[in-house]
Amino acid sequence: MKRAIFQRFIIMISLALILSGSIFGATISDILLKRAEESMLYTVRIVDHSLDYEGNLKEQVDSLKQVKGNEETRFTVIRLDGSVVADSEVENNSSMDNHSFREEVQEVIDKGIGYSTRKSNTLDKKLLYVAAMSGNGDYIVRIAVPFSGLEQYMGILIPAILISIGIALLLTAILASHFSASVTRPLNEIAEELLKLKDKNPEFHFKHYKYNEMNVIADTVQEMGKAVKASMDRIEFERMVRQEFFSNVSHELKTPLTSVRGYLELLENGMVTDARMQKDFLSRMKKETINMTSLIEDILMISRLETKEAEVTMSEVRLAPLVEEVCNSLEPLAKEYQVSIERNCRPVSIYANTQQLRELFNNLIINAIKYNKPQGKVKVIVSADAQDIIIVVEDTGVGIPKEAQQRVFERFYRVDKGRSKKVGGTGLGLSIVKHIVNYYSGSIELESKLSEGTKFTVRLPKKQIQREEAGVL
Ligand code: ADP
């Protein structure tokens, strides 16, 4: 860039020099010609005054030529009909052709004075001719001097021109380098600041620059830098979350797989001969397999919610029948845990995906049953206010300690690992619930008291407009 600015400066200054030089040259040539003409006209007048037209004109013009300084001047006296009477350069005037068509002669006849610059046929030189009517009106007096305009000053002009071009180019080079530095330095500094993006906590410090455009660039770059950093941080965070998730999943799968393998090896080696034991092993293996299947189903569910799967079929879902269906399907489990389910549903409906809502109720109610006490109760209440559908799932179970209440929505977080495993929990149930709630831009609250019970309150906005923008966990 520096180079390009520099080159352009030089090209511009060269063009400017050529242009101004040409205009200047033309003007000076013009002035020189005018001044020469004026002074020659004055000489013509003097010569006319001093000539004795009755005497020998040839002798007189020859003697004028003898005057010092006139060596190169040509004096001619012409009659009005164009015939030459006397010429200081030609001995025999009768040999000269008629001058009536010479430019300066014609002009004299027209206006009394005439000028011309041309090559003389007689002397084969470029001459400046100045002619005027004689005082008595019978003759034309003409003088001519070699005239080459500016050319004759070239000896002085060329060194002066070269020196001024040199100075101009030098100044231009200095200016160009200053200017290009003042443009490229800020850009380099901005680029250097941007390298800080690699730092963990970059602090950008942009200077205030002379050119406002640079400040605009600096501000924009700073904003972009921050945005890039934020998105890099987010990507890094997501990467870490994902990594943790995968390591958790592997860990969660490894334990049941190891135990299934152990049982299989024992059976394979014929170490277990007792038929009852064999059956027990098989049913343990079945239980582990079922757990793994539900773990994988939960993972798939989370992944679908996270990627905000495009093909989520939405429809108007009536909640009372859905709750009824879920509770009925969980009745055997409730019986197993000696827990009773109560439901109180207003006839409300919401525009949503049935499967997701079923999952939400299922996970909350299953937890309320599993983390309950024998003879315990589960209450499912669905109501609505002006903005939201309100879902409450309450139990009289073991409760969740205060310090764990924030964390139960994390993936694989379990308050009591042993109990969760025993009841076949994957540690993903509440995380899925939270994902679904976020999917509908809702909220979930938890109130719990140890040994007394837990209450989850979910609010889902009735108006589901900006769903695609709702963030998920
Ligand atoms: P899990 O599959 O282990 O049940 P969840 O994500 O559904 O996983 O729940 C996370 C943890 O929160 C559970 O392990 C349990 O300790 C606790 N928890 C969830 N619901 C309840 C509840 N209703 N009562 C008591 N503890 C609960």
Boltz pocket constraint, residues with backbone or C-beta under 6 A from the ligand:
constraints:
  - pocket:
      binder: B
      contacts: [[A, 363], [A, 364], [A, 367], [A, 368], [A, 371], [A, 372], [A, 395], [A, 397], [A, 398], [A, 399], [A, 400], [A, 408], [A, 409], [A, 410], [A, 413], [A, 414], [A, 415], [A, 416], [A, 420], [A, 424], [A, 425], [A, 426], [A, 427], [A, 428], [A, 429], [A, 430], [A, 431], [A, 454]]
      max_distance: 6.0
